[in-house]
Amino acid sequence: MNRVKIITDSTADLSKDLVEKYDLGIIPLYVLIEEKSYLDGIEMTTEELYRQVERTQKLPKTAAPSTGDFHEFFAKWVGAGYDIVYVGLSSKLSATYQAARLAAEEFEEGRVWVLDTKNLSTGIGILAIKAAELAQKGMDAASIHNEVSSMVPKVRVSFVIDTLKYLHMGGRCSAVQFLASSVLKIHPQIIVQDGGMIVGAKFRGKRTSYLDQFYKEVVGDGSQIDRSRVFVTHSGCAEEEVSEYKNRLEALGVSEVLVTQAGTVISSHCGPGTIGIIYIEK
């Protein structure tokens, strides 16, 4: 049986430490600013992205890796004797999954398995880590693909947005919605559902208040959460805000609370001050 390499993409928003710990391969998406292309997580940081947006008042475009990018990435590991499980961004949100699937078809059957997480950010990351743990236990690629696929419907991902400015600039909310949210100080919850994004609860008030409201909405009493691992993923949030969530989750009995920062692709859509809680449901 061949060894198995788990590959995901840069929108999984996993830290360098986690990528190294679980021996993950990461294929980057692209961020396009003023006709120049940058590799997500490699050639541009989230902080640099926000500075560019404030300077230009234009939202960058994002692009999926090409089929050729995937083929080159996969070929390196297949050539080294590995089978591959690629754990990727939702097919409803990007052409990334389709490009990976087309590249996989160019290899011998059974060498490259492509999994649609129907998710984004650490909703992908939490599944990639699960896949890596199974690979470390010696499970074959087909079995890993099947096992992790069964977890896809159980992943819960939701974020609270500080400002609708980035969603407005990206054409995802109207000028009227943007103006109303600014005047009324509305902060929407964005939920990943069926591979896409929907608006959940709408919170009002000062930041400390709506962050508390969001936590209670998502976590509740915690009885529904698989407490082995929960992610707190954010973009440009204060350290004390992230620590508050981490401490509350640990007090609930969560064994491992992993804090990560969203990369440039995810951040270009949600904007600064966004924070999310991601877990697998029991």
Secondary structure, 3 states (H helix, E strand, C coil): CCEEEEEEEHHHCCCHHHHHHCCCEEECCEEEECCEEEEECCCECHHHHHHHHHHHCCCCEEECCCHHHHHHHHHHHHHCCEEEEEEECCCCCCCHHHHHHHHHCCCCCCCEEEEECCCCCHHHHHHHHHHHHHHHCCCCHHHHHHHHHHHHHHEEEEEECCCCHHHHHCCCCCHHHHHHHHHHCEEEEEEEECCEEEEEEEEECCHHHHHHHHHHHHHCCCCCEEEEEEEEEEECCCHHHHHHHHHHHHHCCCCCEEEEECCHHHHHHHCCCEEEEEEEEC
